[in-house]
Amino acid sequence: MFEPNYKNIVNCAGNIEAERLPLYEHNVSYEKIGEIKGVDMMALYNGDERDIREFFRVYCDFFKEYGYDVVTFEECIGGVMPGSGALGDCRVTPVIQDEDDFNRYPWDEIPDYYFERNAKYFRALREEMPEGMKAIGGVGNGIFECVQDVTSFQGLCYIAADDEELYRNLFRKVGETNLKIWQRFMREFGDIYCVLRFGDDLGYKTSTMLSVKDLKQLVLPHYKPIVDLVHSYHKPFLLHSCGKIFDVMEDLIQEVGIDAKHSNEDQIAPFPVWVEKYGDRIGNFGGADVDMVCHASRQELKEYILDIIAKSQGHGGFAFGTGNSIPAYVPTEGYLNMIEIVREYRGDFK
Amino acid sequence: MAIIEEISEFLQKGRAKNVKALVTQALEEGEDPKAILNEGLLSGMMIIGEKFKKDEVFVPDVLIAARAMNTGLAVLEPRLVEIGNEPVGKAVIGTVKGDLHDIGKNLVMMMLKGVGFEIHDLGVDVEPETFVDKAEEVGADIIGMSALLSTTMPNMGEVVEELKNRGLREKYIVMIGGAPVTEKFAREIGVDYYTPDAATCAEIAKKAVEERK
């Protein structure tokens, strides 16, 4: 019988190959968990205090039942930033387009907004955490994503060309704001978590979203105080970042000090390539390209997963799951097949 | 430096105000509008496209160069209409149904514009029928589709099916791109071209249209 042990994931993040290969997802959509468990998770999540407790009972139980050692959970900053939304929906008019918008923006209020909205979720998560498990995640959205959420990517590029000072100030202000949120988060809720993480997609299929120079000078320096903060609590930091970001990996490892990294897509580089390149220095999380989970047959998926696992062994800590996350559109059958294949491999059903 | 060369140089730096001023000045000085377009604006954009393909510049450089190009084009277009300048071809572009992402699509549009295409932007979350209706309406040469998600990607095939159902498949050059899209997938759904990046897309689109003509 499977008994969760969060230390497996802590070992992976510390780049120690775990005795039992841990499963890991950046996120599993509430809709998907609801579909699998037969519960209207969104209604519970949006309900009263009792509903939220029930949400986390079901949510945590899902991860335990399906063989995870940790419960992945984050609440994003973007959602509480007034006028945000330009990151994920190009139809949203960016709330910050010039210096006046920037100066008017209620930066100082955002930490309060964050905890007013989210503290109840973290409290309920603490109450419902199963024995042997801890959470992974924390404060969602990194610096680059938060900036884009109020400027849009295209708007940010125009700001970079038109007002260099504003461009720099956006990253600085978001960095300061996010750090304040993280400071309070670690004080009040850090105990629930064994590995801390934010996601900041710095790249796409063929390159980084901004120039390597801008990422190194304007974005990454604001990661460091957050990573240092996490380390001051003697916990590892996992960065989730999509895209071809090889050109900034050295700085992420050497300067920022991340302990582990997640996200991979086969068209950029299969997971074993990341493991081969960085496995001697950081833990690697990920594995299966989401497209394979969506479209491959069970047999194809099994061969694919076992091949990745075989190639990834012997290079330090790694945790297996998709290279991204399980949004609602991923077919349930493919997702559960992936979990079952990994659990069969590690002998959970013997 | 000749004024047309200056236009190209400033465009590559994304200096929209300078490009606008120089195009205005060039027209006042009696420069040929076609030369301003081809050797100034489009040449500058092609250089940026090439650099982007070689990873020498980044997406923001392309976006601001394209904005500069559009600023110059706005000044130039009335004169181009007067002299009856024809575009290289016409392209109808959109992100497929269910998908709200537009950065890749916008880059492709800018690159196509940069090699002389007339662009009809359908936006995001576009129904298959809309691609075909618009292509028919404007007399397009190319239908271009973008997708970021694995699960919206199959909607590209629906556009192909819509074309087949109307007996129009051979009439259009169909091109696709986006993060999850592959050459294999392009072959499976029966489109003409998959390209891995916006600059390659513009290059192939121009060649494909020229070959057809």
Contacts between the chains, C-beta under 8 A, distances in Angstrom:
chain1	res1	chain2	res2	distance
A	88	B	100	7.2
A	89	B	100	5.3
A	90	B	100	6.2
A	90	B	101	7.0
A	90	B	102	4.1
A	90	B	103	7.8
A	90	B	124	6.0
A	91	B	100	7.1
A	91	B	124	7.3
A	153	B	59	8.0
A	153	B	103	5.6
A	154	B	63	5.9
A	154	B	103	7.1
A	154	B	106	6.8
A	156	B	60	7.8
A	157	B	59	7.1
A	157	B	60	3.8
A	157	B	63	4.4
A	157	B	64	6.0
A	158	B	63	7.3
A	158	B	64	6.7
A	158	B	67	6.7
A	160	B	60	5.7
A	160	B	64	7.6
A	161	B	14	5.0
A	161	B	60	7.5
A	161	B	64	4.3
A	161	B	67	7.8
A	204	B	59	7.8
A	204	B	103	7.9
A	204	B	104	7.8
A	204	B	179	6.7
A	205	B	179	5.2
A	205	B	196	7.2
A	205	B	197	7.8
A	206	B	55	7.5
A	206	B	196	6.8
A	206	B	197	5.6
A	207	B	55	5.8
A	207	B	58	6.4
A	207	B	59	7.4
A	208	B	58	6.8
A	209	B	58	7.7
A	209	B	59	6.2
A	210	B	58	6.3
A	210	B	59	7.7
A	210	B	60	6.2
A	211	B	58	4.5
A	211	B	60	7.0
A	211	B	61	7.7
A	212	B	58	7.9
A	214	B	60	8.0
A	265	B	179	7.3
A	267	B	179	7.4
A	267	B	180	7.7
A	267	B	182	7.0
A	290	B	150	5.9
A	291	B	150	4.7
A	291	B	180	5.3
A	294	B	150	4.8
A	294	B	151	6.5
A	295	B	150	7.3
A	329	B	149	6.7
A	329	B	150	7.3
A	329	B	151	3.9
A	330	B	150	7.9
A	330	B	151	7.7
